[in-house]
Amino acid sequence: MNSSVPEHPPAEGRLKNSDAIRHLLAISNDNEKQILANHPELTALVSDIQAALDSGLRGAGDQNPIPVLLCQLARSYYLGAVRLILSGQVSAIFPVLRAALESISFAVLAAQSLRNADIWLNREKSTRAWDRCANLYRFPEAVKVLRNLDPDLALAFTEYHDASLADVAPPRKHNAFFDAQLKHLVQDGSAANLARIYLPPSGAIFKALDASVRYGCLILAGLQYALPQHTPSVNASRLSIEIWGEIEALMNAGGSSDADGSASN
């Protein structure tokens, strides 16, 4: 035997029929009720975003189906991230929020021409078609289009997309997600808690809800450029400015941030 290879005790074997997933769901269900009760203002804003997205997409069957599909995908990703927050799994939300932001940006790209929409639709017909789609449907390409339509929104998309890649979104000037919390978690050696379920009350949950409102506003704002001929989408997008103002006012007033909560496996 090679002495340089450490010996390990025999594996305990697979634990069958465990209650691990039931335990996880039980914690998540309890968290949902507490988070909804602890943060009525923030969860109300998230609910307003969902209602606006639903309203904006309603009756869009007469529009180009590719942008509509991508908008629906953005909505699905966004609500998935919200569901993670309500369960307490806040460390998992940013890849999902990033996917939502990319989906709405791709919807804007698809809306620019029938050719763009067809490239998405036919992407699986050949390797060449797939490469053509991959070259067009990139976030930087979408930002270029948005920059011509709405420079301020393009900048916000870029900032929040970049921040989601570092999993510390939103950017610091827009209420950084963990701020000092990340620093003290690293200092006291408990950074592993970031991969666990946070139990309310928790500052991490509060900040994740704040982030979800801001990402939701960006997705909602992008709807008007993804479906510009669909009046409900344009009207719904305008609500993003109102909701953004409300989250800013809430944060400036101090909100009701919970103390940093414990984490559970």
N, C-alpha and C positions, 0 to 999 in steps of 0.2 A: 504493500500500500504506500502511496506517496505521502510522506510525512507532512508535506506542505499543505495538504488538503485537510481542513479542520473536520473533525468528526462531529456528527449531529445525532441527537437521540432519535430513535425511530419515530416516524410520523404517527400521530394519534389516529389517523384515519378520518374518513369523511363522517361528519355528524349529520345523520339523516333525520328528517322529520323534526327539525328544530323549530322553535317558535321565534326565530330571529326576525323574520319579516313581519310577523304579527306584532312583535314588540316595537319594531320601527314604526309601523302604521299606528299603533296605539299612542306612541309619543307624538307623532305628527298630528293626529286628530286632536289630541289635547292642546297642542300648540296652536292649532288653527283657532280654536275657540278663544284662547287667551289673547292671541295677537289681535284678533278682530275686536275684542273688548278693550284692549289696552290702547289701540291706535285707531279710534273711529275716524279722525280727520284724514289720516293718510290713506286708510283703506277705502274711505269714501272717494278720494281723488282717483285711486286706482280703478274703482268701480265706474267712475265717470268716464275714464279713458276707455274702458271696455265698452261701455254703452255707446260712446262716440264712434268707436271703431265699428261696432255692429251696425250703427245707423249709417255710417259712411259706405259700408259694403252692401247694404240692403238694396236690392233691386238693380244690382250691377250686372245682371245677366246679359244685358244688351251691349256690354262693353267688350273690348278685346279680352279674351279669356286668360291670356298669359299674365298680364299685369294683375288681373283680379286674383288669379291663383297665387301669385307671389305675395299680394297683400294679405290674403287669407293665411298664408304660411307665416307671415310676420306676426299676425294676430295670434296664431297658435303658439309660436315660440314665446311671445310676450306673456301670454297667460300661463304658459308652462313655467316661466321664471317666477311669476307671482305665486304660483302654487308651491314652488320650492321655498320661497320666503315664508309663506304661511305655515309650512311644515317645520321651519327652523333651519333648513339646509341652505343658509345664506351664502356659504362659500362656493356653492355650485352655480350661482345665478349668472355670472358674467359671460361664460361661453354661450349661454342660451339667449341672453339679451343681445349679445353681439350677432348671433344668428338672426334675431329679429330685425336688428338694424340693417344687416346686409340684405335680408329678404325685401324690405321695403325699398332699399336703394336699387336692388335689381328690378323691382317693379317699375321704378322710375326709368331705368334703362330700357326696359321692354316697351314702355309707353312711347318712346321716342320715334319709333317707326315700325311698320309691319315687318320689315326685314329683321329688326332686332328681336321681335317676338317670335318670328319663324326660326331664328337661330336657336332660341331656347327650346322651342317645341320639337325641333328635329335633331336635338343634340345627341341622341343615342343611335342615329341611323348609320353612322360610320365613325371611324377614328378621326377622320378629318373634320367631320361635323362636331364631334366632341371637343376637339382642339379649338375650333372656331368659337364655340360657346365659352370655353374656358378663358380664351383670350379677351372676349368681350365682357363677360360677366365677372368682373373683378371690382372690388370696392373702390379702388382709385379711379377707375373709369366712371363709376357712378358719381363719384364726387365731382369729377370734371363737368358732368352734365348738370348736377345740382348747382355748381358754382355759377353757371350761366343763368339758371332759373332763380336762385335764391342764395346769394353769397353767404349770408349769415347762417342759414340752415346748413349749408355745405361745411362751414367751419365747425359748427356744433356737432355734425355727424362725424367729422374727422376726430375731434377731441374725444368724444365719447367712445368711438371705435378704438382709438389708440389706448385709451384708459382701460377698456375692457380686456385688452390683450395682456395688460399688466395685472389684471384682477384687483385693481384698486380704484375702480371708477366710482363716482364721476371725478373729473379733474378737480384739483385742489381748489381752484377758484369757484367751483360749483359744489362746495361741501364734500370734500374728499371722503371716500367711503369709510376707511378705517382710521385715517388720521393717526392720532397718538396711540390708538388701540393696537395697531400693528407693531408699533415701536415697543410697547410694554410687553406684548406677547412674545416678541423675540427676546427681550431682555430677561424675562422670567422663565424662559424655556418652555412656555406652554403654547407655542405656535401651532402645535399639532391640533389644538382645539378648533382651528379654522376648518378642519376637515370633518368636524362633527356636527351634530344637531344642537343648535343653540336653544336653550330653554328660556322662555320669557319669565321675568323682564330681562331684556338684553339690548344694549346699545347697538349691537351689530344688526339686530332685527330692525330697529328703528331706522338705521342708516340705509339698510337694504331697501326698505320701503320708500325712503326718500329717493334713492337711486332709481327704483322701478317707476316712480312717477315721472322722473325726468326723461328716462329712456322712452317711456310711453308717450310723452309729449312729442318727442322727436319722430317717433313712428307715426303718430297721428298727423303731425305737420307734413310728413312726406306723402300722405295719402292724396293731397291735392295735385301733386305732380305725377303721381302714378295713374290716377284716374281723372285727368283734368276736364273731361267732357261729362263727368258724372256729378251733377249738382250736389247730391247728398254727401259725396266725398269731399268736395270743396268746402261745403258748410261745416262738416265735421272737423276738418283740419283747422278751421279758424278757432275752434274751442281750445286748441293746444296752447294758444297764447294766454287765454284766460286761466287755464289750469296751471300753467307755468307760473303765472303771477300769484296764484293762491299758494303754491308750494313755497315760493320765495317768501311770501308774507308769513307763512307758518314757521319757516326756519328762522327768519329774522326776529320773530317774536319769541324764539326759544323753543318752540315745539313742546314736546313732552317726552324727551329722550329718556329711555330707561337706563338704569345702571347696567354696566357690563354683566351679562348673565353667565351662568355656568353652561358647560357643554356636556352632552351625553353621547356616548358611543352610539 
